[in-house]
Amino acid sequence: MRKSPIWLGLSCCLAVAALAMMFAHTANAAQCALISRILLGVSLISLLALGVTGRERARSQGDGRGFRVNPACSTVRFSDVAANEIALNSLKDLVDFLRNPEKYAQMGARIPRGVLLYGPPGTGKTLLARALAGEAGVPYYALSGSDFVELYVGVGASRVRELFAKARKAGKCVIFIDEIDAMGKKRDDASSDEREQTLNALLAEMSGFQPSEGILVLAATNRVETLDPALTRPGRFDRQIEVGLPGRDERLSILRLHARNKRLAEGVHLEDVAQSTSYFSGASLESLLNEAAILAVRRGAVAIENADIEQAYLRVVAGEDRPGVGTGREKRQIAIHEAGHAIASRHLQPESAITRISILPSSKGAAGYNLVQPRERALVDREQLRNQIGVLLAGRAAEMLICGAEALSAGAANDLTRASEIAAAMVNEFGMTDEPYLSLRALRHTLGTGSSDGALEQCKCLLRQEFEKVTQLLASHAAKLDRLTDALVECEVLSGAQLEQLLSSET
């Protein structure tokens, strides 16, 4: 076996060091100096060998010796995908393209060079790509954008070229690049040479293959606006398909799909589960039923009951409740905070039902929480966003109202962050200010980052107004705030029905 330069250099160092130790007692000053120079020279040679070997190893990862790109045979079919009918129909058109690209070439039509799937995480973008390859019966190359990004310039570009070379040898195939924004973000002055060369290689390869070759490139991203315009233009990713969060009927079809291999008790109605899981992704729904199955096995049941699904819902959304560890004073302050959220939500967002309120620590890091079932909307208006800010700030407002400014805790950190993000979006993106015709983010992008410095003041003004408004609301319902706080301190967890009963009284 041939030794690498690193091992040869280290072996020389050890040998010279051993000789130096053997003759150290007889060596004079000149000999010591000579030995030191020899050791220094061998060390430099070893370091140079290390650098050369590192570069060679990095480059070898793009020439087939270290970068393994092997096709898979997908067993997923369109029948295994629920919901996302629009996205499915767009992909079904491509199946015949992949099977018979020559037929379309004779008509002068070409297969789309690329299809970009975009949408929130967990909505099934990877599953759709696998189903397309499985339905067409062609090899499936699956990689991530981060697989092409390396420290050394040229490695990523070499990997891209190798991928497409193997795809051409395979003939008809599907190439799927997940999280393509890792290699295809918009280029600017801060872009690295390696990332830019990798992106350029991908663009060149997508422009180079012929329509009759039957190669289709699919990519997925959570945020299409972050991608470089050269990727999203026609001729590169010709089709852009949104894979969004499922609606109620789509959630029901997803639940039925994942319940095929599960035993459900007679009293379990998936229609009710679909109704109560607003804004759940497909992955979240699968996790919900899986957690329910685990809970049923744990208690030795023969079927999944409604109680299992309810407990699994709490695990997925809020995490598991843990025993309280705070003192009596801390417990009451958490109760005040959560009671403030609940009263504000009931008055500012009456269409969103509170199903549970807890002051027990959650396994997801919250000291307490309000579990709210939001109403699904296609659009959110200015008043609704302001009310969301008010509900988020209500916990801090309740603490200040009852405990005073000197007793404020760090428990409102997440609330303040989320409220600030909504305010920033209203000012920067949605034009919900005194200048409703203006998007400050677009203005800064056009004129430079130094423009529109008044955005911060507008956000602060918006947050201040909502904080003052919710403080007045809580002050006008001080008796309910005290009553709910006492009940939470005593019971620690209240259901939606118990909460409604406590707050429905006018006294």
N, C-alpha and C positions, 0 to 999 in steps of 0.2 A: 504494500500500500504506500502511495506517494505521500510524503509528509508536506504539510502546508508551510509557507514561509514563517508563519507565526511560531509553529512548534520548533522549527529550525533555529529561529532567533532566540527563543527561550532556552533551548538546549545549550546554545553557545554561551548565553549569559550564566547559566548554572555551572557550566564547565569552567569558565574563566573565574567565577567566584570561588569555586572549589580550589583551583590552583592558587588563587590569591591567599586563601586561608592557610594552605599548606606551607607557603613560603613567606608568610607574613613575619615570622620570628627571625628570619635571616635577611629580610629585604632591607635595603637602605632607602634613603629618601628618593633617589632617582628611580629605583625599581618600583616604589609605591606610585610615583607619578605616572610611570609607564603603564602599570596595571590599571590605574584610574582611567587613563585615556582609552585603553582597550575596552574597558567596561562601558564607557560612555559611547564609543563607536558602535559596539554591539547593540546597546540599547536603542540608539538611533535607527540602526538597521531593522530592528524588531518592530519599532513603531511605524516605520515606512512600510514594512511588509504587512502590518496590520491594516494600514490605510488602504493599500492596494487590494488586499484580499477582501476588505469590506466593500469596496466599490465593485469588484468583480462579482461578489455574492449578490449585491443589490441588482446589478445588471442581469445576472443570470436568472433572477426571478422573473424577468420579462421575456426570456427566450425559450421557455418550456422546461427548464431544469428545476426552477424553484416556484414558478407560477403555474399551478395546475388548473387547467380549464377543461373539464370533462362534461360532455352533454349527459343529460338525464332524460329518461322516458317518463313523461308525466302521466299519471293515472287519473288525474282530476278531469271531470267533464263539466259541461255547462249545467247539467242536472244536479251537480254538487254545489252549485252557487245559488243562493237565495237572494232576493231583492236586487237592487241596482239594474232594473230592467233596461233602462236607456243605455247604460254602459254595456250590458250584455248584447243588446241588439247591434251596437256599433262594432263589437268584436266578432259577432257571428258573420258579419259581412266579409271578414278577413279570412275565415276558414277556407272558403273556396279559392281565395287568392293563394293561400299557402299550398293547397292541394294541386291547383292547376294554374300556375302563374303564366304558362305559355298561352292559354286561352285569352287572358286579358291583354297580353302583349300583342297578340294578333289584332285586337280591336284598338290598339293604341293606348290602352289604359295601363297604368303602372300601379303596382302595390305601394301603399304608403310606406315611405322609407322608415318612418318612426311613428309610434303611438305613445303619447304621454298620458299616464294615469295620475291624476292629482286629487287630493282630498285629505281629510283628517286621518290621523293614525287609526289603524284597526278597522278600516271600512272594507277591506278585501281586495286591495290592489294586487298584491302578490298572488292571491287565489285566482283572480281573473286571468292573470298572465299564464299561470299553470293550466287553467282550464282551456285557454285558447290553444296552447301547444298540445294538450291531450286530445282535444276535439279534432285538431288537424292531423294528429298522428305524426308529428315531426319532432326531432330532437329539441331539447330545451336547455339553453345555457343560462344559468342563474348566477349573477354576481351582484356585489354592492359597489356603489361609487367609491367607497373607501378602499376597495381592493386595488384601485389604480393609483392611489395617491401614495407617494413615497418621498423620502428625503432627497434622494439623488435625482438630478435633472435627467430626463430621458427614460427613466424606468417605467413611468405610467404610460407614456406614448408607446413604448415597446410592448407593453402588455395589451394595449388596445389593438395594435397591429396583429399581435399573435391571436387574439380572440377572433378577429374577423378572418384571419387566414384559416383557422380551424373551422369556422362557420362555413366558409366557402367550400372547404373539402367535404364537409358534411352534406352540402347541398341545401335543400329546404330545411329551415330551422327557425326557432324563435330565440332571440337574445333578450334577456331581461336584466336590466340594470336598476336595482333598487337604490333608493336614496341618491339619485343622480346629482342632487345639489352638492354632494361632497366633492365632485369633480367638475361640475358645470355651473358654479355660481357666476354672477355677473363679474366681468373683469374690470379692474380699476387699477390705480397706481400702486395699491398694496398687494396686488396679485403676485404670486410667486411664479418663477419661470417654469418650475415643474408642473404646477397646476395648469398653467396656460398651454404648455406643450401637450399635456394630456388631453385637454379640451380640443386643441387644434387637430390632434390625431383622430379623435372621435368624429369631429366634423368632416375631416377629409375622407375617412372610411365610409361614413354614411352617404357622402356624395358620390363615392366611387363605385359601389356595387350596382349591378344591373338589375332592373326590375324582374327579368326572367329568372334570376337566381333563386328567388323564393325565400330571401332572408328578410325577416321582419324584426325590427328593434323595438322593444317595449321598455319604457322607463317609468319610474314612480317617484313622486315627490309629495311632500306635504304642503309646500308653498311654491307654486309655479312662478310667482312674481320675483323670486330670488334667482331664477335661472338666467343665463346669458341670452340676449336676444338672438344670437346666431344659432342657438339650439332650437328655439321655439318658432323660427320662421318657417314658412312653407318650403318643402324640399328637404327638410331635416325631420322634425316631428310634425308631420302633416296633420295628424289628428290629436286633439287634446280632449280627453274624456274625463269629466268630473265624476268622482266616486264619493258621493256624499254620505252623510249620516242617514240611516233609514227612517222612514215615517212609520206610523203605527202599523199599517197593513204589511209593510216590508219587514218590520220587526217580528210580526207574527209568523211570516213565512220562514224567517231565520230561526226562530225558536222551534218551529215544527221540524225543520231540517236537523237541528242539533238534538232534538228529542227522540229521533228515530231509534236510537240504540239505548234509550233510557226508560226505566219503568216509572210511570207516573200514576199516582193514586187517582181514583175516580173523581175526587173533589178538586183536582188541579185543572184550572182553565187557563190555557196559554193566552187567550184573549185578554184576560185581566193582567197577566204579566206584561204583555205588549203595551197595554194602556199605561202601566205604571213605570215604564222604563224609557221615558222621554230622553232624547239625546244620547241614548246608548248606541255604541258602534256594534258591528257584528261580532268583533272580538270580545267586547264586554258581555254581550248576550251569551256567547259560548262559555265564557268564564262563569257567568251566573249559574247556568244549568250544571256545569261541572262541579262548582262549589256545593250546589244543592245535593248532587249525587254523593259527594264525599260526606256531607253531613248525614245523609240518610244511612250510608254504610256505617258510619261511626256509631250511630244509635241502634244499629242492628235491625233496621227496618227492611221490608221487602219491596217498598216503593217510595218514591219521592212525594212527600206531603207538602201542603202549602206552607207549613211552618219552616220546612227546610229552605224553600225558595225565599221566604221573607228573611230568614237569617243570612242566606247567601247574598241577598240584595244589600243588607247592611254591611257585609264584609267587602263587597265590591265597591260600594259608594263611600262608606265612612270608615271602614276597617273594624276591627274587633274592639269592643269596650274592655278596658283594663281597670282593675280596682283603683279608686282614687288614692293619691298619695299626698295630697295637699293638706294643709292645716284647715281648721274651721274658718279662719278669715279668708284664706285663699279660695276655699270651696264656695263661700258666699260671693266673693268677687267674680268668680267664673259664672255663678248663677245669675248675677246682675248683668253681666255681659251678654249671656245667651238670652236672657229675658228681654233685653233691649232689642236684640235682633228679631225675636219672635213678634213683639208688639209692632215694630216698624214694618215687618213683612206683612203682617195681617192687615195693616191699614194702607200701605203703599203698593202692595202686590197681592190684592185679595184673590186674584185668579190663580195664584200659585199656592197649593195646599201644603201646609207643614205637617208631615207625617210622624215626626219624632223629634224630640229635643232632649239632649243629654248633656250632663256636666261631668261625665266620666271621661278620662283620657282615652283617646283613640290610638290604635296601632299605627295610624297614618300621621301621627304627630300632633293632632289637635287636642287642646285641653278640654274642649266641649264643642258641640255642634248643633245646628238646626238642620234637619233633613227635610228638604223642600222638593216637592214634585212640580217642576216648572211647566207652564203651559207652552206648547210648541207654537212657534211663530215663524212665518217666512221673512218678516221684516220687523225691526225694532225701531221705534220712534224716539224722539228726543226726551219726551216725558218719561217713558219707560226706562231709558238709560239713567236719567237723573234719579228715578226712584230706586234703581239698583244701587247707585252710589249711596243714597240715603240709608238703605238697609245695611249695607256694608259698614257704614260709619256709626250705626246705631249702637253697636256694642261699646265703642269708645265713648259715645255720648252718654250712655247709661252709667258707665263708670264715673265719669266726671260729674254727672248730676247727683249721684248718691255718695260716692266716695271722695270726691274732690280731686283737683288737679294733682295734688301731691301724692296721691295713692295710685296713680296710673300704673298699669302693668304692661309687660311686653306682649301680652296675649293678642293684641290687636294688630300685630305686624303684618300678617297675611291680609287682613281686611284692608289696611291702609294701602298695601301694594296693589291689590285688585281694584280698589276705588280709584287710585291714581292712574292705573292703566286705562280704565274706562274713560276717565276725564281726558287723558291724553289723546285717546282715539277720537273722542268727540271734537276736540279742538284741532287736532292735526289732520285727521282723515275724513271725518264726516261733515265738516263745515257747520257744526251745530254751535255757532257763536254769534256774536253781533254782526259777523260778516259771513252769512250762510252761503255765499257764492265762492268761498275760498277754502282750499285744502292746503294747510300750511306745510304738510309733508311734501306735497307736489311742488309747492313754491320753493321750498328749500332745495329740493332736488334740481330744480331748474336754474335758480339764481345762485345757489351755493349755500353751504351750511351756516353761514353767518347771518342769513336773512331771517326775519320774523322772530326776533328774540322775545317779543311780547307773548309768545305761546305759553311760557312758564307762568306768567302773571295771570293769563286767562284760565289756566288749569287751577291755579291756587284760588282764584275768585270763585270758580265753579264748585270746588270742594268746600270752600268756606260757606257758601250759600246753602249747600245741602246739609252740612253739619249743623248749621244754625237752625235749619228747618226741622231736622229730625230731633234736635234737642228740645225744641218747643213742643213737638208732638209727644215725646216721652214725658215731658213735664205736665202736659195736660192729661196724661193717663198714669199719673204717679201711683194711684192706688192699685191699678192692675199690675204695674211694674213690681210693687212690693209683694203683692199676692203671688204672682208667678215666681218671684225670687224665693219666697218662703217654701213654695211647693217643690221647687227644684232642689233646694237644700235638703228637704226631707226625703224626697223620693229618688232623686238623682236622674231618673229617666221618666219622661212623660210621653204618652202617645198623642197622636193628633187629636183624638176624641177628647182626651183629658185636657189638653191644652185649650181646645175650643170651649169646653165647659167652664174652665177657669176664667177665660177672657170674655165670655158672652155676658157675664153679669155686669150690670151697670154700676154697682157699688164698688 
